[in-house]
């Protein structure tokens, strides 16, 4: 979200775009309500990374490969 704000997106649009990418919520609010044309190229790359983290469940894979998970 902070990265999107740094690219020039307003707070509401940055928050809802990040939430939409991480949680598969659908469209956001503000300037990303209809499409993501107002987002800069660097902002779109940030959203791509957020989409990968959200959709591929990278966080659960990190727990699965954590040594402390298997010790208990």
C-alpha positions, 0 to 999 in steps of 0.5 A: 500500500505504501508503495502504491501511495509513493507512486502517486495513487490516493490512499483509498485506491491504494488500500483497496487495490492492495486488498483486491490483489491479496484477497481476490476481492474483485474491483477496488474503490476510487480510481481503481473501481472500473480498471487499473489504467490510472495506476503507473507501471511500477504500481502495477508491478507492485500489484503483481507481486501482491497478487502472487503472494495472495493467490499462491498462498506464499505465506502458508508455504513459508510456515510449511517450510519453517523448521519450528513448524516441524519441531512441535 
